[in-house]
Amino acid sequence: MKTYRFHDIQSHINRHNLLTPLDVLLVGGTGTGKSSTLNALFESTIAKVGDGVDPETQKISDHSLHDYLRFHDSAGLGDGKENDYNHSKNITWELLKICIDDKNDEYGFIDLVMVLLDGGSRDLGTAFNLLESVVLRSIEPQRIIVAINQADMAMKGRHWNYHVNKPEPELIKFLDEKSLSVKKRINESTGLNINKPIYYSAKFSYNINALVDHIIHHFPKNRRIVNNT
């Protein structure tokens, strides 16, 4: 993926005079597959994946895809009240962090937040709470992306074609309906009107190009101003 649409990414950032690299923070509940998503994007093992619900990521780490795009992996929420409190503080700190350009002007360090959901779960409570109580308090709504990982686990794994690692028509229909439902439920819960979330499977590298397209579609057109007051 390091070369996929590289010139489009480079052109957008240069055209809008954005800081480089453009920084994307991955957030979500424990087990939504942030680390496996990074591995799929980089097409190599750069982040260790936890087993089951045991989280591997305990602090925010960064990974540069190339000079123009960098991802940050955060700890998952839903792993206990105390851990959630500490992880939320770390995410907030990251979102309020600033960087200084060569003219000594201050801008937000994180440009976009990508919230990952678990395609195999109906429980979106952790994601909604994360959006409401943490993310939306620290970054503008238009800088938030929502994506649904683990498409292979939707419908409890039924209608996933393991020979070609793609969903069959019944599952595609279900995933399209789930994406629209997530869009509606997020609007009802947070007031945030998002684009229809993309669905993918990091485990089987399904729809990863579409995920990158989704990220590029949400690229900002100006540098982010952070108000810490």
C-alpha positions in Angstrom: 0.0 0.0 0.0 3.0 2.3 0.2 2.6 3.2 -3.5 -1.2 3.0 -3.8 -2.4 6.5 -4.8 0.8 8.0 -3.6 0.7 10.8 -6.1 -2.9 11.7 -5.2 -1.9 11.8 -1.5 1.2 13.9 -2.3 -0.7 16.2 -4.6 -3.5 16.9 -2.1 -1.2 17.7 0.7 1.0 20.0 -1.4 -2.0 21.7 -3.0 -3.6 22.6 0.3 -0.2 23.4 2.0 -0.8 20.8 4.8 1.9 19.7 7.2 3.7 16.5 6.3 3.2 13.8 7.1 -0.6 13.9 7.5 -1.3 12.2 10.8 -4.2 9.7 11.3 -5.1 8.4 14.8 -6.7 5.0 15.0 -9.1 4.6 17.9 -11.7 2.0 18.9 -12.8 -0.7 21.3 -10.5 -3.5 22.3 -10.6 -6.2 19.7 -11.7 -4.0 16.8 -8.4 -4.7 15.0 -6.4 -1.5 15.0 -3.1 -3.3 14.9 -4.2 -5.8 12.2 -5.5 -2.8 10.2 -2.0 -1.3 10.3 -0.5 -4.6 9.3 -2.8 -4.8 6.3 -2.1 -1.2 5.3 1.6 -1.7 5.5 1.4 -5.2 4.0 3.8 -6.4 6.7 3.8 -7.1 10.5 4.5 -3.7 12.1 2.1 -4.0 15.0 1.7 -7.0 17.3 -1.9 -8.3 17.3 -3.4 -9.3 20.7 -5.1 -12.7 21.1 -8.8 -12.5 21.6 -9.8 -9.6 23.8 -6.4 -9.3 25.4 -5.0 -6.0 24.0 -1.5 -5.7 22.8 -1.3 -2.0 22.3 -1.0 -0.1 25.7 0.2 3.2 24.5 0.1 5.3 21.3 2.7 4.4 18.7 3.3 5.8 15.3 4.0 4.2 11.9 4.9 6.1 8.7 3.5 4.6 5.5 5.7 7.1 3.6 6.7 10.8 3.9 3.2 12.0 3.4 1.1 9.7 5.6 1.5 8.5 9.1 -0.7 6.3 11.4 -0.9 6.3 15.2 -2.2 3.2 17.0 -3.9 3.7 20.3 -5.0 1.4 23.1 -8.5 0.0 22.9 -11.4 1.0 25.2 -13.7 -1.5 26.9 -11.0 -3.2 29.0 -12.0 -2.0 32.4 -13.0 1.4 34.0 -9.5 2.4 35.1 -7.8 1.4 31.9 -10.5 3.2 29.9 -9.9 6.3 31.9 -6.2 6.2 31.3 -6.5 5.4 27.6 -9.1 8.2 27.1 -6.6 10.6 28.7 -3.9 9.5 26.4 -6.2 9.9 23.3 -7.3 13.4 24.5 -3.7 14.4 25.1 -2.7 13.2 21.6 -5.6 15.1 20.0 -4.7 18.3 21.8 -1.0 18.0 21.0 0.4 20.7 18.8 3.3 21.0 16.4 5.2 24.1 15.2 6.0 24.8 11.5 9.0 26.6 10.2 7.3 30.0 10.8 6.7 29.2 14.4 2.9 28.9 13.9 1.1 26.2 16.0 -1.2 23.6 14.5 -2.8 20.4 15.6 -0.6 17.4 15.4 -3.3 14.9 14.6 -5.2 15.7 11.3 -7.8 12.9 11.2 -9.2 10.3 13.6 -10.4 7.0 12.3 -12.8 5.2 14.6 -12.8 1.4 14.0 -15.9 -0.7 14.7 -16.1 -4.5 15.0 -18.1 -5.9 12.1 -19.0 -9.0 14.1 -20.5 -7.2 17.0 -23.9 -5.5 17.5 -22.6 -3.6 20.6 -21.6 -0.1 19.5 -21.8 1.4 23.0 -18.1 1.7 23.5 -17.7 3.4 20.1 -20.5 5.9 20.8 -19.1 6.7 24.2 -15.6 7.1 22.7 -17.0 9.5 20.1 -19.1 11.5 22.5 -16.9 11.8 25.6 -13.4 11.8 24.0 -13.0 12.3 20.3 -15.7 15.0 19.6 -14.5 17.1 22.5 -11.1 17.5 21.0 -11.4 17.5 17.2 -13.8 18.8 14.6 -16.5 16.3 13.3 -15.4 16.7 9.7 -12.0 15.2 10.7 -13.6 12.0 11.9 -13.7 8.8 9.8 -15.7 5.7 10.8 -14.8 2.2 9.4 -16.0 -1.3 10.0 -13.3 -4.0 10.3 -13.8 -7.8 10.6 -16.3 -8.0 7.7 -15.5 -11.7 7.7 -17.1 -12.1 11.1 -20.4 -10.4 10.3 -23.3 -12.8 10.3 -21.2 -14.9 12.6 -18.8 -15.8 9.7 -21.6 -17.1 7.4 -21.4 -16.3 3.7 -17.7 -15.5 3.8 -16.0 -17.2 0.9 -12.7 -18.5 2.3 -11.5 -19.7 -1.1 -11.2 -16.2 -2.4 -11.4 -14.3 1.0 -14.4 -12.2 -0.1 -18.0 -11.9 1.1 -20.8 -13.6 -0.9 -23.8 -11.6 -2.1 -25.8 -12.3 1.1 -23.0 -11.0 3.3 -22.4 -7.9 1.1 -26.1 -7.0 1.4 -25.9 -7.4 5.2 -22.7 -5.3 5.4 -24.2 -2.5 3.3 -27.2 -2.5 5.6 -25.0 -2.5 8.7 -23.0 0.5 7.3 -26.2 2.5 6.8 -27.4 1.4 10.3 -24.1 2.5 11.9 -24.4 5.9 10.1 -27.9 6.4 11.4 -27.2 5.2 14.9 -24.1 7.5 15.2 -26.2 10.4 14.1 -28.9 9.6 16.6 -26.4 9.1 19.4 -23.9 11.9 18.8 -25.5 14.2 16.2 -22.5 13.5 13.9 -23.5 13.1 10.3 -20.8 10.9 8.9 -20.4 9.4 5.4 -21.4 5.8 5.0 -18.6 3.8 6.8 -16.5 1.5 4.6 -16.3 -2.1 5.6 -13.2 -4.3 5.2 -11.3 -7.3 6.7 -7.8 -6.6 7.8 -7.2 -10.3 8.5 -7.9 -11.2 4.9 -6.8 -7.9 3.3 -10.3 -7.5 1.8 -11.3 -4.0 0.7 -8.1 -2.4 2.0 -7.8 -0.3 -1.2 -11.3 1.0 -0.5 -10.3 1.8 3.0 -7.4 4.0 1.8 -9.7 5.6 -0.7 -12.1 6.4 2.2 -9.2 8.0 4.2 -8.1 10.1 1.2 -11.7 11.2 0.6 -11.7 12.7 4.1 -8.3 14.5 3.8 -8.7 18.0 5.2 -8.2 21.1 3.1 -6.5 23.2 5.7 -4.2 22.8 8.7 -5.9 22.1 12.0 -6.2 24.9 14.6 -6.2 23.6 18.2 -7.8 25.6 21.0 -6.5 24.4 24.3 -8.3 27.0 26.4 
